Amino acid sequence: MEWMAWIAEQRIQEAQAEGVFDRLPFRGQPLPPDRFAHLPPEFRMAARVLVNAGVAPETVGLLRELKDTQRRWNAANTPEEEARIRREYCAAEFRYNMAMERQRRMFG
């Protein structure tokens, strides 16, 4: 494996000399937060690959729905509205947990 590391290092140095890294987004800035940090570690790479391919995993959309519902629940103005949104949240949480269980069974 040392030869692979040596080749990789050589290519990185060549790219640096050519200025390839000078045009990267976020140069000189901290990297943006990991959008998949909420996923279990064993699913993060798969999620990145799928999203980069234009196919988002079901759990990503469901988690987005969960967070949106939680925001609306926290902003509810009446007890009736809060109860309705709480039911929506519980249903969304159930769908998310079921999707996560399907992924665990499929990948693990």
URHU-V835328 format. One record per residue. N is the residue number from 1. RES is the residue in one small letter. BURIAL is + if it has 9 or more other ideal C-beta (glycine too) atoms within 8 Angstrom, else -. Layout:
BEGIN
((N RES BURIAL) (N RES BURIAL))
END
This chain:
BEGIN
((1 m -) (2 e -) (3 w -) (4 m -) (5 a -) (6 w -) (7 i -) (8 a -) (9 e -) (10 q -) (11 r -) (12 i -) (13 q -) (14 e -) (15 a +) (16 q +) (17 a -) (18 e -) (19 g -) (20 v -) (21 f -) (22 d -) (23 r -) (24 l -) (25 p -) (26 f -) (27 r -) (28 g -) (29 q -) (30 p -) (31 l -) (32 p -) (33 p -) (34 d -) (35 r -) (36 f +) (37 a -) (38 h -) (39 l +) (40 p -) (41 p -) (42 e -) (43 f +) (44 r +) (45 m -) (46 a +) (47 a +) (48 r +) (49 v -) (50 l +) (51 v +) (52 n -) (53 a -) (54 g -) (55 v -) (56 a -) (57 p +) (58 e -) (59 t +) (60 v +) (61 g +) (62 l +) (63 l +) (64 r -) (65 e +) (66 l +) (67 k -) (68 d -) (69 t +) (70 q +) (71 r -) (72 r +) (73 w +) (74 n -) (75 a -) (76 a +) (77 n -) (78 t -) (79 p -) (80 e -) (81 e +) (82 e +) (83 a -) (84 r -) (85 i +) (86 r +) (87 r -) (88 e +) (89 y +) (90 c -) (91 a -) (92 a +) (93 e +) (94 f -) (95 r +) (96 y +) (97 n -) (98 m -) (99 a +) (100 m +) (101 e -) (102 r -) (103 q +) (104 r -) (105 r -) (106 m -) (107 f -) (108 g -))
END
